[in-house]
Amino acid sequence: MTDWQEIADKYMMTTYKRLPVTLVRGEGCRLWDDNGKEYLDFFGGHVVVSLGHCHPVVVQAVMDQAMTLMHYSNIVYTTPQLELARLLIDNSCFDRAFFCNSGAEAVEAALKLARKWAKEQRGDAYEVICAENAFHGRTLATVTAGGTERYKAPFTPLPEGFCHVPYNDAAAIEQATSEKTCAVLLEPIQGEGGIVVPDDDYFPRVRAWCDKQNLLLILDEVQTGIGRTGALFGYQHFGIEPDIITLAKGLGGGFPIGAVLTKEHCSVFVPGDHGTTFGGNPLATRVGHAVVKHVLEKDVCGKAARAGEVLGHKLFELEDRFNFITAVRGKGLLWGIEFRRDMAEEVTLACLEGGLIVNNVRPNVLRLSPPLTIGDGELEQGLAVLERVLSTGYELAKTSGPAFEREWVSKDDGASEDM
Ligand SMILES: Cc1ncc(COP(=O)(O)O)c(C=O)c1O
């Protein structure tokens, strides 16, 4: 049998720390490796596979559009792009859309938009207030906007114009605001930061401050958008309207696409300001349209919200039972389990062994983000594997004390690398 991991070691750049598995097929919430072993997917390849693997609606859209018109650039009009723009705008508080290919590109476009808006509205202000532990992508600007020092350190000098304050602290944003500030950039729920859900009054207060100071509020919904939190967009939980949001991940259900949605008052790009060759091409946008249409028509958000309640309930039960779980946080089908020690990698590997894919988003936080279409039985089955894995640790803890520590403490920084 081909040793794909050896081939990766020899030919690939050493960019990613990977799980020791080679996946070859997926269907719904299930995946198979090159040995034919089956897994339940509670991760969705970094929170992407919103409708499950190879969902017929996604597959049909890919096939139909691939046989019709795969690519043309934005030098002409193409219909799938315009249909997706209309669908997103008609179902959000925004007025205009821009399409690109990834989350980082969407955030990059939003940052450029904010800077241009500020030149016209705020006398050359350019600084964006961001949150500690935020994640916005890996381009130079988005990695700078992110709040993880080790992702930035090798790439200095970084672009100017970003400052960081603690997340879920509106007063810190107020204090950090100066005449240089043009925008505030936040995730509705911090994803890569460890699934951090803000207090209910955080976004209303930030919105009010941005209104008072004439700042743009940009929400990065790359991870939370398109039903992930049980609403079409994360901002809808907080009773506010951002000026700009960014989307990617779940929008294409597995096909690469990114988007920026903006209110009319800050839709300031004119021809020549920004662009992308592939962004908004017929294939990607046809798939995006099929995904969003399906999500809306089949009440996928409602289903995700209900499944999320079941999932959350079970996780709180586990928190009550296992004293090494220090917190459980989440909304819809985006949940984090925080451990007292850095054991998330060990748990992830043990789950993999047991046929369940989960994600060690931080050394001490496990992320669960199954497809929004997950069935009750699959949810139960996956949770049973997780419970079994955690119980093994619990049994060890009861019987062997310090051995438990040795068993569960990871050897190095065990977090999976963010994309
Ligand atoms: C909130 C958020 N923004 C941006 C990104 C970057 O997206 P991409 O990896 O598609 O560039 C991510 C990826 O994890 C994300 O979670």
The ligand as an ORCA input file, in Angstrom:
! r2SCAN-3c Opt
* xyz 0 1
  C     -12.735     33.714     11.863
  C     -11.793     33.333     10.751
  N     -11.399     34.267      9.872
  C     -10.588     33.984      8.850
  C     -10.088     32.710      8.677
  C      -9.164     32.415      7.535
  O      -9.841     31.689      6.564
  P      -9.015     30.924      5.413
  O      -8.258     29.830      6.079
  O     -10.089     30.429      4.473
  O      -8.135     31.936      4.787
  C     -10.460     31.703      9.576
  C      -9.935     30.331      9.432
  O      -9.939     29.537     10.336
  C     -11.344     32.021     10.639
  O     -11.726     31.095     11.533
*
